[in-house]
Amino acid sequence: MELIKIENEIAILDEGVSQKIADFERQVKLIKEQEDSLKQAILDEMEKNQILKLDTPDLLISYVASSDRETFDSKAFKEAHQDLYDEYVKMTPVKPSIRIKVK
């Protein structure tokens, strides 16, 4: 099966493949929403009952309390100190990938 055809200099993805990917992405989104909802319900119950750890045959769930996170504003630092930013910035290669959005 040819996944991508070029017609009049336009790349066209096989319709069946396109539909399968879109279906998979929708299913992943739905499952993720269900997972997030269930995790929130577990968190709420753990907080309500002051449970710090749940141990089941399949899962180990630990309560992590809220906290403050310190972050570094690299954008503001770059604007204020371009020379220092350039001296310390590190470039890391990133492997190629594709990004898919379901319409």
PyRosetta script that sets phi, psi and omega in degrees:
from pyrosetta import init, pose_from_sequence

init()
pose = pose_from_sequence("MELIKIENEIAILDEGVSQKIADFERQVKLIKEQEDSLKQAILDEMEKNQILKLDTPDLLISYVASSDRETFDSKAFKEAHQDLYDEYVKMTPVKPSIRIKVK")
pose.set_psi(1, 133.5)
pose.set_omega(1, 176.4)
pose.set_phi(2, -89.3)
pose.set_psi(2, 115.5)
pose.set_omega(2, -176.7)
pose.set_phi(3, -71.8)
pose.set_psi(3, -42.5)
pose.set_omega(3, -176.3)
pose.set_phi(4, -125.9)
pose.set_psi(4, 128.7)
pose.set_omega(4, 176.0)
pose.set_phi(5, -110.3)
pose.set_psi(5, 147.5)
pose.set_omega(5, 174.9)
pose.set_phi(6, -109.6)
pose.set_psi(6, 117.8)
pose.set_omega(6, 178.2)
pose.set_phi(7, -128.2)
pose.set_psi(7, 123.1)
pose.set_omega(7, -178.5)
pose.set_phi(8, 51.8)
pose.set_psi(8, 43.6)
pose.set_omega(8, 178.9)
pose.set_phi(9, 63.6)
pose.set_psi(9, 20.5)
pose.set_omega(9, 177.6)
pose.set_phi(10, -117.2)
pose.set_psi(10, 128.8)
pose.set_omega(10, 178.6)
pose.set_phi(11, -80.7)
pose.set_psi(11, 131.0)
pose.set_omega(11, -179.1)
pose.set_phi(12, -126.1)
pose.set_psi(12, 122.6)
pose.set_omega(12, 178.6)
pose.set_phi(13, -82.1)
pose.set_psi(13, 137.6)
pose.set_omega(13, 177.6)
pose.set_phi(14, -50.1)
pose.set_psi(14, 132.3)
pose.set_omega(14, -174.6)
pose.set_phi(15, -63.0)
pose.set_psi(15, -38.8)
pose.set_omega(15, 179.0)
pose.set_phi(16, -64.2)
pose.set_psi(16, -42.2)
pose.set_omega(16, 178.2)
pose.set_phi(17, -65.3)
pose.set_psi(17, -44.1)
pose.set_omega(17, 178.8)
pose.set_phi(18, -57.9)
pose.set_psi(18, -45.1)
pose.set_omega(18, -179.4)
pose.set_phi(19, -65.6)
pose.set_psi(19, -42.1)
pose.set_omega(19, 179.2)
pose.set_phi(20, -61.7)
pose.set_psi(20, -46.2)
pose.set_omega(20, 179.8)
pose.set_phi(21, -61.8)
pose.set_psi(21, -44.4)
pose.set_omega(21, 179.5)
pose.set_phi(22, -61.7)
pose.set_psi(22, -42.3)
pose.set_omega(22, 178.3)
pose.set_phi(23, -63.0)
pose.set_psi(23, -45.5)
pose.set_omega(23, 178.5)
pose.set_phi(24, -59.0)
pose.set_psi(24, -45.4)
pose.set_omega(24, -178.6)
pose.set_phi(25, -63.3)
pose.set_psi(25, -39.7)
pose.set_omega(25, 177.6)
pose.set_phi(26, -64.9)
pose.set_psi(26, -42.2)
pose.set_omega(26, 178.8)
pose.set_phi(27, -63.9)
pose.set_psi(27, -42.8)
pose.set_omega(27, 178.5)
pose.set_phi(28, -61.0)
pose.set_psi(28, -43.5)
pose.set_omega(28, 179.7)
pose.set_phi(29, -62.3)
pose.set_psi(29, -44.2)
pose.set_omega(29, 179.7)
pose.set_phi(30, -64.5)
pose.set_psi(30, -45.0)
pose.set_omega(30, 179.5)
pose.set_phi(31, -63.9)
pose.set_psi(31, -40.3)
pose.set_omega(31, 179.0)
pose.set_phi(32, -63.2)
pose.set_psi(32, -41.5)
pose.set_omega(32, 177.8)
pose.set_phi(33, -63.1)
pose.set_psi(33, -41.8)
pose.set_omega(33, 178.2)
pose.set_phi(34, -65.7)
pose.set_psi(34, -41.7)
pose.set_omega(34, 178.2)
pose.set_phi(35, -62.1)
pose.set_psi(35, -46.5)
pose.set_omega(35, 179.8)
pose.set_phi(36, -60.5)
pose.set_psi(36, -40.6)
pose.set_omega(36, 179.3)
pose.set_phi(37, -64.2)
pose.set_psi(37, -44.0)
pose.set_omega(37, 179.3)
pose.set_phi(38, -66.4)
pose.set_psi(38, -40.6)
pose.set_omega(38, 177.4)
pose.set_phi(39, -62.6)
pose.set_psi(39, -40.2)
pose.set_omega(39, 178.8)
pose.set_phi(40, -64.4)
pose.set_psi(40, -40.6)
pose.set_omega(40, 178.7)
pose.set_phi(41, -63.6)
pose.set_psi(41, -40.9)
pose.set_omega(41, 178.1)
pose.set_phi(42, -64.5)
pose.set_psi(42, -45.0)
pose.set_omega(42, 178.1)
pose.set_phi(43, -58.2)
pose.set_psi(43, -46.5)
pose.set_omega(43, -179.7)
pose.set_phi(44, -59.7)
pose.set_psi(44, -44.1)
pose.set_omega(44, 179.6)
pose.set_phi(45, -66.9)
pose.set_psi(45, -39.4)
pose.set_omega(45, 179.1)
pose.set_phi(46, -64.3)
pose.set_psi(46, -42.3)
pose.set_omega(46, 177.9)
pose.set_phi(47, -65.2)
pose.set_psi(47, -45.9)
pose.set_omega(47, -178.2)
pose.set_phi(48, -59.6)
pose.set_psi(48, -38.9)
pose.set_omega(48, -176.6)
pose.set_phi(49, -101.0)
pose.set_psi(49, 8.0)
pose.set_omega(49, 179.0)
pose.set_phi(50, 52.1)
pose.set_psi(50, 48.1)
pose.set_omega(50, 178.8)
pose.set_phi(51, -98.8)
pose.set_psi(51, 127.4)
pose.set_omega(51, -179.0)
pose.set_phi(52, -96.9)
pose.set_psi(52, -22.4)
pose.set_omega(52, -177.1)
pose.set_phi(53, -150.3)
pose.set_psi(53, 137.9)
pose.set_omega(53, 173.3)
pose.set_phi(54, -123.3)
pose.set_psi(54, 130.8)
pose.set_omega(54, -179.3)
pose.set_phi(55, -124.9)
pose.set_psi(55, 115.3)
pose.set_omega(55, 178.4)
pose.set_phi(56, -119.5)
pose.set_psi(56, 170.8)
pose.set_omega(56, 176.6)
pose.set_phi(57, -59.9)
pose.set_psi(57, -26.8)
pose.set_omega(57, -177.3)
pose.set_phi(58, -103.4)
pose.set_psi(58, -24.0)
pose.set_omega(58, -170.5)
pose.set_phi(59, -138.1)
pose.set_psi(59, 151.6)
pose.set_omega(59, 166.4)
pose.set_phi(60, -123.9)
pose.set_psi(60, 114.6)
pose.set_omega(60, -176.2)
pose.set_phi(61, -113.8)
pose.set_psi(61, 123.5)
pose.set_omega(61, 179.4)
pose.set_phi(62, -115.9)
pose.set_psi(62, 135.5)
pose.set_omega(62, 176.7)
pose.set_phi(63, -78.1)
pose.set_psi(63, 129.3)
pose.set_omega(63, 176.5)
pose.set_phi(64, -116.0)
pose.set_psi(64, 115.9)
pose.set_omega(64, -177.1)
pose.set_phi(65, -68.8)
pose.set_psi(65, 158.5)
pose.set_omega(65, 177.6)
pose.set_phi(66, -66.1)
pose.set_psi(66, 153.2)
pose.set_omega(66, 179.6)
pose.set_phi(67, -157.1)
pose.set_psi(67, 171.4)
pose.set_omega(67, 175.5)
pose.set_phi(68, -97.8)
pose.set_psi(68, 140.1)
pose.set_omega(68, 179.7)
pose.set_phi(69, -112.0)
pose.set_psi(69, 132.6)
pose.set_omega(69, 176.3)
pose.set_phi(70, -90.3)
pose.set_psi(70, 128.3)
pose.set_omega(70, 178.6)
pose.set_phi(71, -125.7)
pose.set_psi(71, 160.6)
pose.set_omega(71, 179.7)
pose.set_phi(72, -110.0)
pose.set_psi(72, 125.6)
pose.set_omega(72, -178.9)
pose.set_phi(73, -85.6)
pose.set_psi(73, 85.7)
pose.set_omega(73, -175.9)
pose.set_phi(74, -66.4)
pose.set_psi(74, -30.9)
pose.set_omega(74, 179.3)
pose.set_phi(75, -64.4)
pose.set_psi(75, -47.6)
pose.set_omega(75, 179.3)
pose.set_phi(76, -65.6)
pose.set_psi(76, -39.5)
pose.set_omega(76, 179.1)
pose.set_phi(77, -63.7)
pose.set_psi(77, -41.5)
pose.set_omega(77, 179.4)
pose.set_phi(78, -62.6)
pose.set_psi(78, -41.4)
pose.set_omega(78, 179.9)
pose.set_phi(79, -66.4)
pose.set_psi(79, -37.9)
pose.set_omega(79, -176.2)
pose.set_phi(80, -84.0)
pose.set_psi(80, -29.9)
pose.set_omega(80, -173.4)
pose.set_phi(81, -139.3)
pose.set_psi(81, 63.4)
pose.set_omega(81, -176.3)
pose.set_phi(82, -54.7)
pose.set_psi(82, -42.4)
pose.set_omega(82, -177.4)
pose.set_phi(83, -64.3)
pose.set_psi(83, -43.8)
pose.set_omega(83, 178.1)
pose.set_phi(84, -67.6)
pose.set_psi(84, -39.4)
pose.set_omega(84, 179.3)
pose.set_phi(85, -59.4)
pose.set_psi(85, -48.5)
pose.set_omega(85, -179.5)
pose.set_phi(86, -61.7)
pose.set_psi(86, -33.3)
pose.set_omega(86, -178.8)
pose.set_phi(87, -69.7)
pose.set_psi(87, -32.2)
pose.set_omega(87, -173.7)
pose.set_phi(88, -108.5)
pose.set_psi(88, -9.5)
pose.set_omega(88, -179.0)
pose.set_phi(89, -68.9)
pose.set_psi(89, 142.4)
pose.set_omega(89, -177.5)
pose.set_phi(90, -121.4)
pose.set_psi(90, 128.7)
pose.set_omega(90, 178.9)
pose.set_phi(91, -94.5)
pose.set_psi(91, 133.3)
pose.set_omega(91, 179.8)
pose.set_phi(92, -125.2)
pose.set_psi(92, 129.4)
pose.set_omega(92, 179.2)
pose.set_phi(93, -66.7)
pose.set_psi(93, 143.4)
pose.set_omega(93, 179.5)
pose.set_phi(94, -121.5)
pose.set_psi(94, 131.2)
pose.set_omega(94, -178.2)
pose.set_phi(95, -69.2)
pose.set_psi(95, 153.3)
pose.set_omega(95, 179.8)
pose.set_phi(96, -67.9)
pose.set_psi(96, 150.7)
pose.set_omega(96, 178.8)
pose.set_phi(97, -154.1)
pose.set_psi(97, 177.9)
pose.set_omega(97, 173.4)
pose.set_phi(98, -123.7)
pose.set_psi(98, 152.6)
pose.set_omega(98, 176.9)
pose.set_phi(99, -117.8)
pose.set_psi(99, 130.8)
pose.set_omega(99, -177.7)
pose.set_phi(100, -122.1)
pose.set_psi(100, 130.5)
pose.set_omega(100, 175.0)
pose.set_phi(101, -119.4)
pose.set_psi(101, 134.2)
pose.set_omega(101, 177.3)
pose.set_phi(102, -87.3)
pose.set_psi(102, 130.1)
pose.set_omega(102, -178.9)
pose.set_phi(103, -82.8)
pose.dump_pdb("model.pdb")
